Amino acid sequence: MRFLKLDTGVIDTFDQALAGAVEVVATSPGKPLARLARHRGWSRALGVQARALVAPGAEARQLIAGNMARKRIRLPEIFGNPFVAGLYSYVKRVQAAVLKEALLAELAASDPEVVIVYNGSSYPETVLEAASRGRPRVFIEAGFFPKTLQIDPKGLNGANSVPRDPAFYLETEEDFAAPGLPEFVNNRPSKSKYDPVELTPGYVFVPFQVPSDMQVTQHSPWIRDMEQFLEQVCAAADRNPDDTFVIKEHPSFKRSVIGWREHPRVIFANGNVTSDLIRDARAVITLNSTVGIEGLLLGKPVTTLGHACYNIDGLVQHAPDAAALDAALAARDWAPDDRLRRQVLGYLWNRYLVHGSYAELPSDLAETLKARAE
């Protein structure tokens, strides 16, 4: 079998696109145990199940850590209860332990050319990520622009294989941007329940992100959630009296932090169009959002607080702490190197990203997956 993946719904279109060449491992209750029994026999499979029920193990706890974090962030009223959280954790740890053994058995039996991991930060995909280490594989997620995909052998977003050395882009005669550059990432009218607010151009735009997303949970060592982000923005406003900060919360996360803390120069603009907010900003501050890439498309100074694939010297300013953030804000004349900016954007658009979507996969998907696997 050429490919192996889980039955994760987001990428179920891969099943048809790779029909006849992909082994899809079912992860619903009971299915991994049955698969393990098929390869190892029922006696051994039931032994694995029994050991998992008695002591799932430390590795299983790590494999479901992302799920636990997301549940606590999204449903704090429920998963703040120790009994509920403990029961959920136990069930998931048992499932993870059995699935790991089933996947190891399946990988040994089918020996796929490429393992397909969706994201890899949440159960059950964390288990496939762990079981497939050392094998050719790719990580899949939506790309930075509409109708693009990330298909990367190393990881996603802040952990991907995009070169971070500016010399890669500057010490070459190739013009990565020659085939063209992308349009805005998001220039659609807002469907927010909030009304747009009138703003005086020249502010610092701060797009908030989904706190349960891997971009925050795994790639933001300084800012752990949006409440802390708001605290840091307000503190920066106190230290930088000449700046006004405009925040837009991510529309897909419903737990607003409006009212958590107020500041006269920190304004929420949830009803405004993102591209308009970038256009009228003097600078963009982000953890690692694709809004930072949008800012670069317009030549805006961008400061990142977390790990981002576009953390490249000369392209953005990186602020791993409050002092570095103040220094970035004080550098009012700083701008990204224009050739580097075009080269990086061109590389992302024309080389790194795969053009297509989950609904409209590229016709050469199988060849692309194999070519990109390591």
C-alpha positions in Angstrom: 0.0 0.0 0.0 1.4 3.4 -1.0 -0.3 5.5 1.7 -1.7 5.2 5.2 -3.9 7.7 7.1 -6.5 7.8 9.8 -10.2 8.3 9.2 -10.1 12.0 10.3 -13.0 13.7 8.7 -11.2 16.9 7.6 -9.2 15.0 5.1 -11.6 12.2 4.1 -11.6 13.6 0.5 -8.1 12.1 0.3 -9.7 8.6 0.6 -11.4 8.9 -2.8 -8.5 10.8 -4.4 -6.1 8.0 -3.4 -8.6 5.2 -3.9 -6.9 1.8 -4.2 -3.6 3.2 -2.9 -4.5 4.2 0.7 -5.1 2.2 3.9 -7.5 4.2 6.1 -7.3 3.2 9.8 -10.6 3.5 11.6 -10.3 5.1 15.1 -13.8 4.8 16.5 -14.2 2.7 19.7 -13.4 -1.0 19.2 -11.9 -0.5 15.7 -8.2 -0.2 16.7 -8.5 -3.3 19.0 -10.0 -5.3 16.1 -7.2 -4.2 13.8 -4.6 -5.1 16.4 -6.2 -8.6 16.7 -6.1 -9.0 13.0 -2.3 -8.6 13.0 -1.3 -9.9 16.4 -4.2 -12.3 17.4 -6.9 -11.7 19.9 -4.9 -13.0 22.9 -2.2 -10.4 22.4 -4.7 -7.7 21.5 -6.8 -8.3 24.7 -3.6 -8.3 26.7 -2.7 -4.8 25.3 -6.3 -3.7 26.2 -6.0 -5.0 29.7 -2.7 -3.4 30.4 -4.0 -0.1 29.0 -7.1 -0.3 31.3 -4.9 -0.8 34.3 -2.1 1.7 33.5 -2.3 3.6 30.2 1.2 5.0 30.8 2.9 8.4 30.6 3.2 8.3 26.8 -0.5 8.0 26.4 -1.0 11.0 28.7 1.3 13.0 26.4 -0.5 11.9 23.3 -3.8 13.3 24.6 -2.4 16.4 26.2 -3.5 18.6 23.3 -7.1 17.4 23.6 -7.1 18.1 27.3 -5.8 21.6 26.7 -8.4 22.3 24.1 -11.3 21.0 26.2 -10.2 23.2 29.2 -10.0 26.2 27.0 -13.2 25.7 25.0 -15.3 24.3 27.8 -13.9 25.5 31.1 -17.2 25.1 32.9 -17.2 21.4 32.2 -13.6 20.4 32.0 -12.6 22.6 35.0 -14.4 19.8 37.0 -11.6 17.4 38.1 -13.9 14.4 37.9 -15.0 15.1 34.4 -11.5 16.0 33.2 -10.1 12.9 34.9 -12.6 10.5 33.4 -12.2 12.0 29.9 -8.4 11.8 30.3 -8.5 8.2 31.4 -10.8 7.1 28.5 -8.6 8.9 26.0 -5.4 7.5 27.4 -6.7 4.0 27.2 -7.8 4.6 23.6 -4.4 6.2 22.7 -2.4 3.2 24.2 -4.4 0.7 22.1 -4.4 2.8 19.0 -0.6 3.1 19.2 -0.1 -0.7 19.3 -2.6 -1.1 16.4 -0.8 1.4 14.3 2.6 -0.1 14.9 1.2 -3.5 13.9 -0.4 -2.0 10.7 2.7 0.0 9.7 4.8 -3.1 10.1 2.4 -5.2 8.0 1.5 -2.7 5.2 4.8 -0.8 5.1 3.3 2.3 3.4 5.5 4.5 1.2 4.0 7.6 2.8 2.1 8.2 6.1 -0.3 11.1 6.0 -0.7 13.0 9.3 -3.4 15.6 9.6 -1.9 18.4 11.8 -0.5 16.0 14.3 -1.2 18.0 17.5 -4.4 16.4 18.7 -5.6 12.8 19.3 -5.8 10.5 17.3 -3.4 12.1 14.9 -0.8 12.5 17.7 -0.7 8.7 17.9 -0.1 8.3 14.2 2.6 11.0 14.5 4.3 9.0 17.3 3.9 5.6 15.6 5.2 6.8 12.2 8.4 8.4 13.4 11.3 7.3 11.2 9.1 6.6 8.2 8.4 8.7 5.2 5.5 11.0 6.0 3.8 14.3 5.4 1.8 16.6 7.7 -1.3 18.2 6.2 -3.2 21.4 7.0 -4.8 24.3 5.2 -2.4 26.7 3.7 -1.7 30.4 4.5 -3.8 31.6 1.5 -7.3 30.5 0.2 -7.3 27.3 -1.8 -3.8 26.2 -0.7 -2.6 23.3 1.4 0.5 22.8 3.6 2.0 19.4 2.8 5.2 19.3 4.8 7.6 16.4 5.8 8.8 18.2 9.0 5.7 19.8 10.6 3.3 22.7 10.3 3.4 26.4 10.8 6.2 27.3 13.2 7.6 23.7 12.9 7.5 23.5 9.1 10.4 23.2 6.7 10.3 26.7 5.2 13.9 28.1 5.2 14.5 30.7 7.9 17.9 31.8 6.7 17.6 35.1 4.7 20.6 34.0 2.6 18.4 31.3 1.1 16.2 34.0 -0.5 18.8 36.7 -1.1 21.9 34.7 -2.3 20.2 33.3 -5.3 19.6 34.6 -8.8 16.2 33.0 -8.9 13.2 35.3 -8.6 10.7 33.3 -6.5 8.1 36.0 -7.1 8.4 36.0 -10.9 5.4 33.7 -11.4 3.2 36.1 -9.3 2.2 36.8 -5.7 -1.0 36.0 -4.0 -4.0 38.3 -3.4 -5.0 39.3 0.1 -5.6 36.3 2.5 -8.9 37.7 3.7 -10.7 40.7 2.1 -14.2 39.5 2.6 -16.8 41.6 4.5 -17.1 40.7 8.1 -20.1 38.6 9.2 -19.4 39.5 12.8 -22.3 40.4 15.2 -20.2 43.5 16.0 -20.6 46.8 14.2 -17.5 48.3 12.5 -15.8 51.1 14.4 -14.3 54.3 13.0 -10.5 54.4 13.4 -7.8 57.0 12.8 -5.1 55.5 10.6 -1.7 54.9 12.1 -2.6 52.5 14.9 -0.9 49.2 15.7 -3.1 46.3 14.6 -3.1 43.2 16.9 -5.0 40.2 15.5 -6.0 37.8 18.2 -6.0 34.0 17.5 -7.8 30.9 18.7 -6.2 30.0 22.0 -6.9 26.3 21.6 -5.1 26.2 18.3 -1.7 24.6 18.0 -0.3 28.0 16.9 -0.9 29.2 20.5 -0.6 25.9 22.5 2.6 24.8 20.8 4.2 27.8 19.1 3.6 30.6 21.5 6.1 30.2 24.4 5.4 33.7 25.8 1.7 34.3 25.4 -0.4 31.4 26.6 -3.9 32.7 25.9 -5.8 35.7 24.8 -6.4 37.1 28.3 -2.6 37.2 28.8 -2.3 38.7 25.3 -4.7 41.5 26.2 -2.8 42.1 29.4 0.5 42.5 27.5 -1.1 44.8 24.9 -2.5 47.0 27.6 0.9 47.0 29.4 2.6 47.9 26.1 0.1 50.8 25.7 1.1 52.0 29.1 4.8 52.0 28.2 4.3 53.4 24.7 2.0 56.5 25.1 2.2 57.5 21.5 0.6 54.3 20.2 -3.0 53.2 19.9 -3.6 49.5 19.6 -6.5 48.0 17.7 -7.5 44.4 18.4 -9.6 42.1 16.3 -10.6 38.8 18.0 -10.7 35.6 15.9 -14.3 35.1 14.7 -14.3 31.4 15.2 -13.6 31.6 18.9 -16.7 32.7 20.9 -15.2 33.4 24.3 -14.5 37.1 23.9 -12.1 38.9 26.2 -13.8 42.2 25.8 -14.1 43.7 29.2 -11.4 41.5 30.7 -9.3 44.7 30.9 -9.9 48.2 29.5 -7.5 50.8 28.3 -8.2 54.1 26.6 -5.8 53.3 23.8 -6.7 49.7 23.3 -9.7 49.4 20.9 -11.6 46.3 19.8 -12.7 46.3 16.2 -14.3 42.8 15.8 -16.7 44.1 13.2 -14.1 45.6 10.9 -12.7 43.9 7.8 -9.2 42.5 8.5 -7.7 43.8 5.3 -8.9 47.3 6.0 -7.4 47.1 9.5 -4.0 46.1 8.1 -4.2 48.8 5.4 -4.6 51.6 7.9 -2.2 50.3 10.5 1.4 51.6 10.9 2.4 48.1 12.1 1.1 44.6 12.9 1.8 42.7 16.0 0.9 39.0 16.0 1.8 35.8 17.8 2.2 33.9 14.5 -1.0 34.4 12.5 -1.4 34.4 8.8 -2.4 38.0 9.3 1.3 38.7 9.6 1.7 37.4 6.1 -1.1 39.7 5.0 0.8 42.5 6.6 3.9 41.6 4.6 1.9 41.6 1.4 1.2 45.3 2.0 4.8 45.9 3.1 3.8 46.6 6.7 6.3 46.2 9.6 5.3 43.0 11.3 6.4 41.9 14.8 5.9 38.3 15.9 5.7 37.2 19.5 5.7 33.4 18.9 7.3 30.9 16.5 6.3 31.5 12.9 7.6 30.2 9.6 8.2 33.8 8.5 10.4 34.6 11.5 13.2 35.6 9.2 15.8 38.4 10.0 15.1 41.4 7.9 11.5 40.3 7.1 9.9 40.7 10.5 11.0 41.9 14.0 10.7 39.1 16.6 9.8 40.0 20.2 10.2 37.0 22.7 9.5 39.3 25.6 8.1 42.7 26.6 11.5 44.5 26.3 11.9 43.3 22.7 8.3 44.4 21.9 9.0 47.9 23.2 12.1 48.0 21.0 10.1 47.0 18.0 7.5 49.6 18.7 10.2 52.2 19.1 11.7 51.4 15.7 9.2 53.4 13.9 11.3 53.7 10.7 11.9 50.0 10.5 10.5 48.3 7.4 11.0 44.8 5.9 13.7 44.4 3.3 11.6 44.6 0.1 13.6 42.1 -2.0 13.5 39.6 0.9 9.8 40.3 1.4 9.0 39.5 -2.3 11.3 36.4 -2.3 9.7 34.9 0.8 6.2 35.6 -0.3 7.1 34.2 -3.8 8.6 31.1 -2.3 5.6 30.4 -0.1 3.1 31.0 -3.0 5.0 29.4 -5.9 7.1 26.7 -4.2 6.0 25.7 -0.7 2.2 25.7 -0.7 0.2 23.2 -2.8 -2.5 24.8 -4.7 -5.8 23.1 -4.0 -8.2 22.6 -1.1 -9.8 19.7 0.8 -12.8 20.0 -1.5 -10.7 20.4 -4.7 -7.5 18.4 -4.3 -4.8 18.7 -6.9 -5.0 16.1 -9.7 -1.4 15.0 -9.0 -2.0 14.5 -5.2 -0.4 11.1 -5.0 2.8 12.3 -6.8 2.9 15.4 -4.6 2.6 13.5 -1.4 5.4 11.1 -2.4 7.7 13.8 -3.6 7.3 15.8 -0.4 7.7 12.9 2.1 10.8 12.3 4.1 
